[in-house]
Amino acid sequence: MGEGTLIVSRSLTLFPQIKQRFEELGFQNVEVTGEEKDSLNGVIREMQPRLLIVGSSFYQAGTPYMMGQLLKLFPKLHIVVVNVGSFPDHLAVWFIWRRVKSYVNLHEGFEEFHRALQEVRRGRAYIAPNVQRLMDDFPEWPRTPNKITDRQMEVLILICNGFIAEHIASTLHISRATVNYILDKLYKTFHVNSREELIRTAFVLKLVTEKDLVFHDRKATTKELPEWAAAKQRMNKGFSKSKTSKQNANAFL
């Protein structure tokens, strides 16, 4: 990689100001582009920058994934993700899991934001303090366990379908105590502390996929539906946009 800085932005009219501002901060050979995906790959190959600076929401919820794909093509590239909006800190952890070296967060305050930019300008990795604290709680990308039993997989699939312990017990013809024991083993195996984290991890590791999800009879009452299906039914009847957005954000994990 060279010594230049490539900034990716959707604010086409602000390209001159962005370039000027970063040059004033000491960044070398600054170029700004609005290209994305395959076109962005071509710009990187041509320019060979040392730093790639991109907004946390450039690809919306898919930004961590896209940055991970870029690093597969350009493993020596120092990607700096900058959050100047409202990208949630708990999702920012995924950038680090995708091997992004630096995450700069304006919400840490202008002084810390400016210091962070100077750190990455010098070629040093920087992770915003709030994100680092979350990384300390979740230090590793989820890994597929060496061994998971058939019974544990059955319970895991039902959990991902929204079944509660009582429904799992009756479906598998086992006791509630056995279900709770298996759930406890799953939590420990995957190093998670909640049902939500367990479901996310199962999908991340592709242990559970869409083909494992069960679609239930539309004639069933809301009380008879698993939690996820009942929530979907309520949303279809006009649930608030804010709650839908929150669920969409969670679905990403």
C-alpha positions in Angstrom: 0.0 0.0 0.0 1.1 3.6 -0.7 1.0 6.7 1.5 -2.3 8.2 0.4 -5.7 8.5 2.1 -8.9 7.5 0.4 -12.1 8.8 1.9 -15.4 7.3 0.9 -18.5 9.5 1.2 -22.0 9.9 -0.3 -21.8 13.7 0.1 -20.8 14.5 -3.4 -21.2 18.2 -3.1 -18.9 18.3 0.0 -15.9 16.5 -1.6 -13.8 19.6 -1.9 -14.4 20.6 1.8 -13.8 17.0 3.0 -10.5 16.9 1.1 -9.4 20.3 2.4 -10.3 19.5 6.0 -8.4 16.2 6.1 -5.4 17.9 4.5 -5.5 20.5 7.2 -5.4 17.7 9.7 -2.1 16.5 8.1 -3.4 13.6 6.0 -1.3 13.0 2.9 -2.5 12.6 -0.8 -6.2 12.8 0.1 -8.7 11.7 -2.4 -12.5 11.5 -1.9 -14.8 9.1 -3.8 -18.4 8.0 -3.8 -17.8 4.7 -5.5 -18.9 1.5 -3.8 -18.5 -2.3 -3.9 -16.8 -3.4 -7.2 -16.1 0.2 -8.3 -14.5 1.0 -5.0 -12.2 -2.0 -5.4 -11.0 -0.6 -8.7 -10.3 2.8 -7.1 -8.3 1.2 -4.3 -6.3 -0.9 -6.8 -5.5 2.2 -8.8 -4.6 4.5 -5.9 -3.1 2.0 -3.5 -3.9 4.1 -0.4 -2.5 3.4 3.0 -5.7 4.6 4.7 -9.3 4.0 3.7 -11.7 6.2 5.7 -15.4 5.3 5.5 -18.6 6.2 7.3 -20.1 3.5 9.6 -23.4 3.7 7.7 -22.1 3.9 4.2 -23.6 0.5 3.4 -26.2 0.9 6.1 -26.3 -2.2 8.3 -24.1 -4.1 5.9 -21.0 -1.8 6.4 -19.1 -4.3 8.7 -19.6 -7.1 6.2 -18.5 -5.0 3.2 -15.4 -3.8 5.1 -14.6 -7.5 5.9 -14.9 -8.3 2.2 -12.5 -5.4 1.3 -9.9 -6.7 3.7 -10.0 -10.1 2.1 -8.9 -8.4 -1.2 -6.6 -5.8 0.4 -5.3 -7.4 3.7 -2.7 -4.6 4.2 -5.2 -1.8 3.9 -5.8 0.2 7.2 -9.5 0.8 7.2 -10.7 3.6 9.5 -14.5 3.5 10.2 -15.8 6.9 11.3 -19.2 7.3 13.1 -20.6 10.8 12.9 -24.2 9.7 13.1 -26.1 7.4 15.4 -24.5 4.0 14.5 -25.0 1.8 17.7 -21.8 1.0 19.6 -22.9 -2.6 20.1 -22.9 -3.1 16.3 -19.6 -1.3 16.0 -18.0 -4.4 17.6 -18.6 -6.2 14.4 -16.2 -4.0 12.5 -13.4 -5.2 14.8 -14.5 -8.8 14.4 -14.2 -8.2 10.6 -10.5 -7.2 11.2 -11.1 -3.4 10.8 -8.2 -1.8 12.7 -9.8 1.5 13.7 -13.2 2.8 14.8 -13.5 6.5 15.5 -16.6 7.8 17.2 -17.7 11.4 17.3 -19.9 10.6 20.3 -16.8 10.4 22.4 -16.5 14.1 22.1 -14.7 16.5 19.7 -11.4 16.4 21.6 -11.2 12.6 21.6 -12.5 12.5 18.0 -9.6 14.8 16.9 -7.1 12.8 18.9 -8.3 9.6 17.2 -7.9 11.0 13.7 -4.3 12.0 14.6 -3.7 8.5 15.8 -4.8 6.9 12.6 -3.0 9.5 10.5 0.2 8.3 12.1 -0.7 4.7 11.1 -1.7 3.5 14.6 -4.8 1.5 15.2 -7.5 3.2 17.3 -10.7 1.9 18.8 -13.2 4.2 20.5 -13.3 3.7 24.3 -17.0 2.7 24.3 -16.4 0.1 21.6 -13.3 -1.2 23.4 -15.3 -1.7 26.6 -17.7 -3.8 24.6 -14.9 -5.7 23.0 -13.6 -6.5 26.5 -17.0 -8.2 27.2 -17.0 -10.0 23.8 -13.3 -10.6 23.1 -13.6 -13.1 20.3 -15.5 -13.7 17.1 -17.9 -16.6 17.7 -16.4 -19.9 16.8 -18.1 -23.2 16.0 -17.8 -25.5 19.0 -15.8 -28.7 18.6 -18.8 -30.8 19.6 -22.5 -30.2 19.8 -25.0 -33.0 20.3 -28.0 -33.8 18.2 -30.3 -33.0 21.1 -28.6 -29.6 21.6 -29.1 -28.9 17.9 -32.7 -29.7 18.1 -33.1 -27.3 21.0 -31.1 -24.6 19.3 -33.2 -24.8 16.1 -36.4 -24.5 18.2 -35.0 -21.5 20.1 -34.3 -19.8 16.8 -37.9 -20.5 15.8 -39.0 -18.6 18.9 -40.1 -21.5 21.0 -40.1 -21.0 24.8 -38.9 -23.8 27.2 -42.4 -25.1 27.7 -43.0 -25.6 24.0 -39.6 -27.1 23.5 -40.3 -29.7 26.2 -43.6 -30.7 24.8 -42.3 -30.8 21.2 -39.3 -33.0 22.0 -41.1 -35.0 24.8 -38.6 -34.1 27.4 -38.9 -32.4 30.8 -38.6 -28.7 31.4 -35.6 -29.4 33.6 -33.9 -31.1 30.8 -34.6 -28.2 28.4 -33.1 -25.7 31.0 -30.1 -28.0 31.4 -29.5 -28.1 27.6 -30.0 -24.3 27.3 -27.4 -23.8 30.1 -25.0 -26.0 28.2 -25.6 -24.0 24.9 -25.0 -20.7 26.7 -21.7 -22.0 28.0 -20.7 -23.6 24.8 -21.2 -20.4 22.8 -20.1 -18.0 25.5 -23.4 -16.1 25.5 -25.6 -14.8 28.3 -29.0 -14.5 26.6 -31.4 -16.1 24.2 -30.9 -13.1 21.7 -27.1 -13.6 21.7 -27.5 -17.4 21.3 -29.8 -16.9 18.2 -27.4 -14.3 16.7 -24.4 -16.6 17.2 -26.3 -19.6 15.7 -27.0 -17.6 12.5 -23.5 -16.1 12.4 -21.9 -19.5 12.5 -24.6 -20.8 10.0 -25.5 -23.6 12.4 -29.1 -22.5 11.8 -30.3 -21.2 8.4 -33.5 -19.9 6.9 -34.4 -23.5 5.9 -34.6 -24.4 9.6 -37.3 -21.8 10.3 -40.8 -23.0 10.5 -43.8 -21.1 9.1 -46.9 -21.7 11.2 -50.5 -22.0 10.2 -52.0 -18.5 9.7 -55.2 -19.6 11.4 -53.3 -20.0 14.7 -54.0 -17.4 17.4 -51.4 -15.0 18.5 -51.0 -16.8 21.8 -50.3 -20.1 20.0 -47.6 -18.6 17.8 -43.9 -18.5 18.8 -42.7 -15.1 19.9 -41.0 -14.2 16.6 -44.1 -15.0 14.5 -46.4 -13.2 16.9 -44.2 -10.1 16.7 -44.2 -10.3 12.9 -48.0 -10.6 12.9 -48.3 -7.5 15.1 -46.0 -5.5 12.9 -48.1 -6.3 9.9 -51.0 -4.7 11.7 -49.2 -1.4 12.0 -46.6 -1.6 14.7 -44.6 1.6 15.2 -41.7 2.4 12.8 -39.3 2.9 15.6 -39.8 -0.6 16.9 -39.5 -2.1 13.4 -36.2 -0.3 13.0 -34.9 -1.7 16.3 -35.8 -5.2 15.2 -34.2 -4.7 11.8 -31.0 -3.6 13.6 -31.1 -6.7 15.8 -31.7 -8.9 12.8 -28.4 -7.9 11.4 -26.6 -9.6 14.2 
